Amino acid sequence: MSASATRTGFNPKPFVMGFYILFLLLPIYWLLIMSLKTNAEIVGGITLWPENLTFENYQTILTDRSWYIGYVNSIIYVTLNTAISIAVALPAAYAFSRYNFMGDKHLFFWLLTNRMAPPAVFALPFFQLYSSVGLFDTHIAVALAHCLFNVPLAVWILEGFMRGVPKEIDETAYIDGYSFTRFFTRIFMPLIASGIGVTAFFCFMFSWVELLLSRTLTATEAKPIAAIMTRTVGAAGVDWGVLAAAGILTIIPGALVIYFVRNYIAKGFALGRV
């Protein structure tokens, strides 16, 4: 088949790739056109484009506090989690990449086992613990809970990038009189900037899309948009248009993060660290 394709000049790869991209974009396109329709048009039948284009669904999301506060809450605890995870993982990954100590491989494996466990395993203990210390329904509660999964992943990714930096750089910096803090912040971290970018991306994405813990550990004040979207039935029934608009607005932050760290992710894949 390949020889025949070569003789005729037909290359099936663009068609396969185009079909694959179309398959991936179809749900997003359908969500987009639903967000631009009224409920009556959505339940009335299938159309490839809104007959009566409306932006009222987006207006509801952006003006109704019960909706837009979910995005604010999500951004707050996701940002907190990403910052905490990277701040904790950087020194830990440096220790794993530079030093050999008793039980280092067992400790590294134990960190990864935490990441392998499903969030449902930790929902009940986190709920009881945070309720007893007054952290329930706070942003820091969700951020710290997500650290249980993101810190091991961050350590694993950063440790791979750090092993790619020769140890001679550390020794040369110390000979030149650099303190560890100055060396780490001014020399070492710029060398693993791509690794930090990749790590921030994965921490952000897990925390942004995770639902079970964020829903269990919040009630009203810190409830994220993913949990609010599960509130599908109101007095007038299911508001499909508003839910679709909320879905589109939920995709945008992730898309923006991918856009800004795309070069770091590509470099991480090229170096074999992701």
Buried (B, 14 or more C-beta within 10 A) or exposed (E): EEEEEEEEEEEEEEEEEEEEEEEEEEEEEEBBBBBBBBBEBBEEEEEEEBEEEBEEBBEBBEEEEEBBBBBEBBBBBBBBBBEBBBEBBBEBBBBBBEEEEEEEEEEBEEBEEBBEEEBEEBBEEBBEBBEEEEBBBBBBBBBBBBBBBBBBBBBBBBBBBBBEBEEEEBEEBEEEEBEEEEBBEEBBBEBBEBBBBBBBBBBBBBBBEBEBBBBBBBEEEBBBBBBBBEEEEEEEEEBBBBBBBBBBBBEEBBEEBEEEBEEBBEBBEEBEBB
